[in-house]
Amino acid sequence: MRLSVVIPIYCVEQTLERCVESVLAQGIADMELILVDDGSTDNSGNICDQLSSGNKQISVIHKENGGLGDARNAGIEKATGSYITFVDSDDVLAPNTLAPLLKMLAEHPEYDILEYDTLIHYFTEDQSAIGLQDCIYGESADYWCGGKAYRHSYACNKVFRRELLNNHTFPKGRAFEDIWALKEILKSPHTIATTQKGFYCYYDNPQGITHKADGPSLMSLLEAHIEVLEQAILITRKGFSEYYMHVLNIQLDVYRLTGKVLLPDYSDQLRIRQIKSSGDKLKAIMLKTTGIKKLCKIHKIFKFSH
């Protein structure tokens, strides 16, 4: 069972070797590493060539800059494995992460996606794990709402069956491209498993989109979630109310930055008692009372006054 590991690369000469070494140290014999140099203007391209020299597991693609999603697509096209996973070039895999995952996939060929835990704020005093449990979801809607997958909709902490990515590649030029790809995959029924085995180690990147997201970027994220909400089956699932409040909070930030309201009002479907956060409960009550446009205005005034 061959695994393809795709590593998109753009101007990461300081972290690239660390990333690649963490993957090679997994000791997986039947594995290929595809390094996609996305038009780097520093020494990253040369480092890729040096790392691949004499190592048959590593292949390199040099291409014009097209963004993270486009780089991942180039790696997918070249991949020969029956499973594909992604690692960002400024992150690492914890030791002994991939072998247990591949063993699980061999024992459970019905799994289409296997998600493993992530250490966020890695190597800082704020380091913490997402805290995934060992679960199996027979329906994508249960995984998304009940499993709160929308809170960790990363591409990098998942192993995908190769066929899932044939027609659901990453959009070029879209911010938060991970969720745009995942939302298409999850439109169809799949068996998805989560496990406590292994860790993807996510380093904070002050220059990354999550730290520097502006209005248009957050609007892209909101638009992706709106398309997910259009799947009527989600309304019937446990956890829908909390998911909608998650999206509403994105809408509030979008309105604060752009003045635009895009999110449909699902207040009639909200179950206040199912919302755990006291702040979100208050917003849900205000939403039912005032409507989404007035709530956005009130929230913006409150933000600017504090």
N, C-alpha and C positions, 0 to 999 in steps of 0.2 A: 504494500500500500504506500504509494509514493506521495510525499508531501512537498508542495511548492510554497516557498516563503518569499513573498514579494516585499521589497524594501524600496520605497520611493525616496529619492535623494535630491535635495536642493540646498547647496551652500551650507553643508554641515561638516566641514572638515574637522571640527573639534570633537565631534561625537560619533562619527561614522564607524571608526574602527571598534569602538566600545560596543556599539550596537551589533555589528557583524560577529564579533567574537562571542557575544552572549548567545547568538543563535548557533554558531558552530559548536560551542561548548555543550549543546544539548546532546551531542553524540548520536544523532539520527543518521544511520547509514543511507537509507533510501530517501534522501531529501535533496532538493535543489534550492539554492538561493539565487534570486533574480534581483540584481541591483539595477535600479532604473535611475540613471543620472538625467534629471529633468532640466538640462541646460544650465548646470551650475557654473557660476562665474568665479568660484574660488578653486581650491585644489581638490575638491571632492571627486571629480571625474578621474583624476590621476590616481587617487587613493583606491577607487573602485577597480581600476586596472591592476594595480599592485596587489590588491587582495585576491583577485581572481587568477593571478599568474601562478600556475602550478597547482591550482585547486580545482578539480573537476566538478566540485559541487556548486561552484559559483559561476554565473554568467552575468554579463554586463550589457545593458542597453544605454546608449547615449542618444538623447533626443533633444529637440528644441523644447524650451520651457512651455508647458501647457497647464501647469498646476497639479496639485496632489491627485485629484481624481483622474486626470489624463495619464499621469505616471502609473497609477495603479492599473488602469486599463491596459497600458502597454505591457505590464507584467503579467496580467491575466492572459493576454493573447499569446504570450510566449510560454506560459506554464504548461507542464506536461503531467503534473501530479493529479491524482484522483481527488485530493483535497488541497485547498489553498488557504493560507493565512497571511496576514499582513503585519509588518512591524514598521513603525515610523523610525526614521534614522536617528532621532535624538532620544529614543527609548531603549530599553533592554528587556530580555526575558530572564526571569529568575531561574536559577539552576534547576534541572530536572523538571521542567514544565512540559515540554512537548511529548516525551516518552509516555507518561501516563495518559495524556489526551489521545494519542494514537492507539494505545491499548484499548481505551474505551470505545473508540470508533471501530476498531476491529471486532470487538465483542458486540457492538450494537450498530450493525450496518444500516439500520433504519434511521439513524440520526442524520438529519440534513445539516444542522448547525450545532456545534458544540461551543458554548461560551464558558470561558474560565475567568477567574477573579482578576481584579486589577488593583494594584497599589497606586493610589493617586498621591500627588505631591511627594513623589518618591525621593528619598534621601533628604528630606527636610523634617523639621520638628512637627509639621502638620501631616506627616505621612499616615495614611489610613487605607484600609481595604474597602472595596465596595460591599463585600459581605455576601456573595452569592451562596445559595444553598444548592444541594443536590436535588434537582427537580427535572421532570420531563413534561413537556407541553405538547399535547397532540394537536393543538390549534394555535395558530399564530396570534389570534386575538387574546387568548389567555396568557400567553407569554408577554404580550405587549402591555396589557392592563394589569393583570394579576401579578405578574412577575416584575412589573415596573421597569420593563426593558427600555422604555423611553428615557430613563435616567442614566442609562449607560449604553447608548446607541452608538458605540464605537465599532469600527470595522476591525480594529487591531486585536481585540481580545476574543476573537472568534475563529473557529476553524470551519470553513465552508465546504460542502460537497461541491466539486468542480462544476457540475451541471447548473447549479443555482446561479452562477455568475456568467453563464453564457449569454444571457439576454438581459441581465440586470446589472450593467456596468455603471461606473461612477460618472455622474454628469460633469462635463468640462466647464470650468468657470463658475461653478456654484459654490457658495460658502456653505459650510456644514454638509459637505457632500456625502458623509457617512449615512446620515438619516435619509437622504434622497435615494440612495441605493437600497437601504434596508426596507424602506416603505414599499418598494416595488416587490422585493422578495417576499415580504410578509403578506402581500395581497393573495397569495396562493397558500393552500394548506401544506404545512411542513411539520416535521417532528423536530423539536428544538430541545436540547438538553443544556442545563447549566450545572457546573461542578465547582467544588471547592479546591480541586486539585490544580496546582500551578498558579503562577502570577505573571501578569503583564505589568511591567514597572514603568509608570508614566511620569516622566520628568516634567516639571513645570517649564513652560517656554514663554517668557514674557513677550516674545514677538508673535506668539501663536494667535489664531483666530479667536480662541475662547477668552483670551486676555484683552484683545484689541477689537472685539466685535463692535462694529458701528451699526447705524440704522439699517442700511441696505443688507448687511450680513445677517442681522437678526431677522429681517423681513424674509430672507431666504429660508431661515430656520422655521419661521412661523408658517410660511407657505407649505413647506413639507409636512408639518404637523396637521395643517388644515386638510391636506389630501388624505392623511391617515384617518382623520375624524370623519371623512365622508364614507368610510366603511361602516354601514349601519350596524353591523354585528357588534361593534365595540360597545355600543350603548347598553347592551344586555350583559356585559361582562363585569365581574367583580373588579373593582379598582377603577372603573371608568370615571367616577367623580373626581378622584385624585388626579387622574391623567388630564382631565379637562382643565383643572386648576393649574396644573403645570404649564399647559399651553396658554392659559389666560395670563399667567405671569410673564410669558414671552411677549404676548400682545401688549401688555401694559408698558413694557420696555420699548417696544416698537413705537407705540403712540408717543411716549415721552421723547423719543429721538426723531420721529418723522411726522407725527401728527396724523398717522393713518390708522384706521380701524379695519382689519380684514377678517377677524375671527367671527364666525357665526355664533349667535347666542343660543347656547344649549342649556340655559338655566332651568328649563322645565324638566330636564333629565337628571339634574344634580340631586344627590342625596346628601344633605348636609351632615348627617350623622356619620357618614362613611369617610368624611374628610378629617384627617388627624390633626393637621396644623391649625392652630387657633387663628393665625393670620389669614390662612386660606378660607377658613370658615366664615370669617367676617367679610372677606371679599365676595364669597358666594352669596351671602345674605344680601349684600349691597347690590350684587348683580341681579338677583331676583327682584329687588325693589326698584332700582334705578335704570337698569338696562346697561348694556356694555359700553355705549358711547359716553354716558354720563360717568360711569365708573372710571373709564380711562381719564377723563378730565379731572375728576376728583383726585385720582392717584397722582397725576402729574403735578397738580397744585400742592399736594401733600409732600411730594418728593422735593420740590423746589423750596419749600418752606422749612426744610430740615437739613 
